[in-house]
Amino acid sequence: MRNFIELLEDAGIRYKMVLHSDGKFPTHSPLSRLTEKQRKTLITAHALGYYDIPKKVGLVQLAERLDLSRSTVDVQLRRAERRLLNHIMNES
């Protein structure tokens, strides 16, 4: 990433770095249905491999990374997953 940024700067290309968890999603995106906290937790979990098989990170490590309690992360993920699943099931 550092090399890429240096190339951009050397070429005089302007850029702006944005965390993927801070991104704005179109209103038709299922992610726009989540609260900001749910979206951040879900996107971070996905990025760190929480949903991989086998998992690359567990709930405790995810909670530490987000600086939240394990139970808070668990609730946020379950609520986000439920909202997304409800949206998917109702769209079918």
Backbone bond lengths (Angstrom), bond angles and torsions (degrees), N, CA, C in turn:
res aa  C-N    CA-C-N  psi(-1)  N-CA   C-N-CA  omega(-1)  CA-C   N-CA-C  phi
1 M - - - 1.443 - - 1.527 109.30 -
2 R 1.319 115.14 -42.76 1.460 118.94 -179.48 1.530 110.94 -59.07
3 N 1.340 116.70 -42.84 1.468 120.61 178.66 1.525 111.50 -62.16
4 F 1.308 115.90 -40.10 1.458 120.54 179.65 1.526 110.46 -63.31
5 I 1.330 116.45 -44.15 1.463 120.85 178.91 1.522 110.62 -62.70
6 E 1.320 116.62 -41.31 1.468 120.15 177.89 1.524 111.07 -62.07
7 L 1.330 116.76 -39.26 1.464 120.27 177.21 1.529 111.28 -63.29
8 L 1.313 115.79 -42.41 1.460 119.50 177.65 1.522 110.98 -61.02
9 E 1.315 115.62 -46.29 1.457 119.78 -178.67 1.526 111.28 -65.26
10 D 1.336 117.06 -41.90 1.463 120.71 178.71 1.526 111.67 -61.92
11 A 1.334 115.79 -34.06 1.464 120.42 -179.40 1.530 111.71 -83.41
12 G 1.339 116.54 -4.98 1.460 119.84 -179.69 1.515 113.41 74.94
13 I 1.322 116.38 22.20 1.459 120.90 -179.50 1.524 108.90 -88.17
14 R 1.324 115.16 127.44 1.464 119.80 177.64 1.521 109.08 -79.17
15 Y 1.316 115.59 143.42 1.460 120.47 -179.66 1.514 109.63 -147.09
16 K 1.304 114.53 163.58 1.459 121.50 175.92 1.517 107.25 -138.07
17 M 1.302 116.21 127.57 1.462 120.54 178.93 1.520 108.91 -93.66
18 V 1.330 115.45 132.12 1.451 122.01 179.85 1.514 107.73 -132.93
19 L 1.317 117.30 134.07 1.458 120.45 174.88 1.520 108.95 -65.63
20 H 1.327 117.06 138.86 1.461 118.78 -179.63 1.520 111.39 -61.62
21 S 1.326 117.79 -26.92 1.462 119.81 177.97 1.520 112.31 -73.70
22 D 1.328 117.63 -16.58 1.458 121.87 178.52 1.523 112.57 -96.21
23 G 1.309 116.81 0.27 1.458 120.69 -176.84 1.520 112.05 -65.68
24 K 1.304 115.61 152.53 1.459 121.50 176.09 1.530 107.75 -96.25
25 F 1.302 116.07 134.03 1.450 120.90 -177.48 1.523 109.70 -109.95
26 P 1.327 116.23 144.93 1.468 119.33 178.31 1.533 110.23 -58.72
27 T 1.309 116.56 153.39 1.468 120.23 -177.88 1.524 112.31 -61.04
28 H 1.330 117.98 -25.05 1.464 120.03 179.40 1.539 112.14 -82.42
29 S 1.325 117.58 -7.33 1.465 120.97 179.29 1.528 109.76 -75.54
30 P 1.331 117.67 133.97 1.469 119.36 175.83 1.530 112.64 -56.95
31 L 1.331 117.80 -29.70 1.463 120.28 179.94 1.520 112.09 -65.89
32 S 1.318 117.92 -23.67 1.463 120.35 178.88 1.531 111.24 -70.55
33 R 1.307 117.13 -14.47 1.467 121.62 179.43 1.527 112.59 -80.79
34 L 1.335 116.62 -11.92 1.457 120.99 -178.04 1.522 110.80 -89.03
35 T 1.330 115.53 155.45 1.455 118.87 171.80 1.523 107.60 -70.63
36 E 1.315 116.36 163.17 1.464 120.40 179.92 1.531 110.93 -58.29
37 K 1.325 117.01 -41.97 1.471 121.04 -179.83 1.525 111.01 -66.25
38 Q 1.318 116.89 -42.88 1.464 120.16 178.50 1.518 110.80 -63.05
39 R 1.323 116.10 -43.62 1.462 120.68 -179.20 1.528 110.69 -62.96
40 K 1.326 117.02 -46.05 1.466 120.67 179.45 1.525 110.94 -61.23
41 T 1.316 116.71 -44.93 1.465 120.63 -179.63 1.521 111.09 -64.08
42 L 1.322 117.09 -46.19 1.462 121.14 -178.63 1.525 111.79 -64.94
43 I 1.315 117.22 -45.33 1.465 120.93 -179.06 1.519 110.54 -65.68
44 T 1.337 117.22 -40.97 1.466 120.37 177.84 1.519 110.45 -64.83
45 A 1.319 117.00 -42.88 1.468 120.78 178.34 1.521 110.51 -59.19
46 H 1.299 116.48 -44.81 1.466 120.65 179.80 1.527 110.86 -64.68
47 A 1.334 116.30 -45.28 1.466 120.69 -177.80 1.531 112.44 -63.89
48 L 1.324 116.91 -33.43 1.469 120.77 -178.30 1.526 113.29 -87.89
49 G 1.327 117.15 -3.48 1.458 120.07 176.22 1.514 115.40 92.07
50 Y 1.312 117.77 20.52 1.464 121.00 178.12 1.527 111.58 -62.24
51 Y 1.325 116.98 -32.64 1.459 121.05 -178.06 1.524 113.26 -94.99
52 D 1.324 117.21 0.84 1.468 120.35 177.40 1.526 109.94 -71.86
53 I 1.316 115.21 159.31 1.466 120.75 174.82 1.518 107.64 -122.31
54 P 1.318 119.47 111.57 1.464 127.06 -3.83 1.520 111.01 -73.23
55 K 1.329 114.67 160.04 1.469 120.09 -179.55 1.520 109.94 -63.13
56 K 1.327 115.46 140.38 1.456 120.55 175.21 1.519 111.10 -89.79
57 V 1.326 116.01 -21.01 1.459 121.87 179.06 1.520 107.81 -144.21
58 G 1.317 115.99 140.12 1.456 120.82 178.46 1.516 111.32 -95.65
59 L 1.313 115.58 179.64 1.458 121.63 -177.74 1.528 111.69 -62.59
60 V 1.320 117.04 -39.74 1.467 120.44 -179.38 1.531 110.62 -64.85
61 Q 1.330 117.06 -46.03 1.462 120.60 179.42 1.529 111.00 -65.40
62 L 1.316 116.24 -38.56 1.463 120.89 177.87 1.527 110.31 -63.03
63 A 1.319 116.59 -43.91 1.464 121.15 178.49 1.527 110.88 -61.89
64 E 1.320 116.59 -41.24 1.471 120.02 177.99 1.521 110.68 -63.09
65 R 1.308 116.34 -42.18 1.469 120.97 -179.31 1.526 111.53 -63.81
66 L 1.327 116.38 -36.71 1.459 121.63 -179.67 1.528 112.52 -87.52
67 D 1.319 116.12 -5.71 1.467 122.78 -178.01 1.527 110.91 58.87
68 L 1.333 114.30 45.72 1.461 122.20 178.54 1.523 108.41 -131.04
69 S 1.331 116.06 166.13 1.464 118.95 175.78 1.532 109.23 -74.19
70 R 1.317 115.17 157.44 1.457 120.68 179.22 1.525 110.25 -60.46
71 S 1.325 116.77 -41.75 1.465 119.67 -178.07 1.528 111.54 -67.17
72 T 1.333 118.12 -35.87 1.463 120.97 177.58 1.524 110.63 -64.10
73 V 1.324 116.50 -44.73 1.466 120.46 179.41 1.522 109.95 -64.03
74 D 1.318 116.96 -42.09 1.463 121.20 179.27 1.530 110.52 -59.41
75 V 1.321 117.45 -46.81 1.469 121.59 -179.71 1.532 110.69 -65.17
76 Q 1.334 117.30 -44.33 1.467 120.04 -179.98 1.523 111.29 -61.51
77 L 1.323 117.20 -42.90 1.466 120.16 179.11 1.523 111.27 -65.10
78 R 1.335 117.26 -44.78 1.464 119.63 -179.09 1.523 111.65 -64.28
79 R 1.324 117.10 -39.49 1.467 119.74 178.74 1.530 110.80 -67.88
80 A 1.321 116.57 -40.87 1.472 120.41 178.22 1.526 110.06 -63.93
81 E 1.324 116.28 -46.38 1.466 120.62 179.96 1.526 110.66 -61.12
82 R 1.334 116.52 -41.32 1.465 120.13 179.75 1.532 110.93 -63.82
83 R 1.327 117.00 -44.57 1.473 119.69 178.68 1.524 111.34 -61.22
84 L 1.330 115.96 -43.86 1.460 119.49 179.86 1.512 111.80 -65.59
85 L 1.324 116.53 -43.07 1.472 120.13 178.93 1.526 110.87 -65.38
86 N 1.315 117.76 -41.99 1.479 119.99 177.58 1.521 110.28 -60.28
87 H 1.335 116.38 -42.11 1.454 119.85 178.08 1.529 111.37 -62.55
88 I 1.318 116.97 -45.71 1.462 121.60 -179.47 1.530 110.59 -63.80
89 M 1.320 117.23 -45.11 1.475 120.88 -177.37 1.529 111.38 -67.31
90 N 1.313 117.24 -34.28 1.468 120.21 -179.54 1.524 112.17 -79.69
91 E 1.313 117.60 -19.10 1.471 121.57 178.51 1.528 111.45 -81.27
92 S 1.316 116.71 -20.49 1.476 120.68 -175.04 1.502 111.56 -73.24
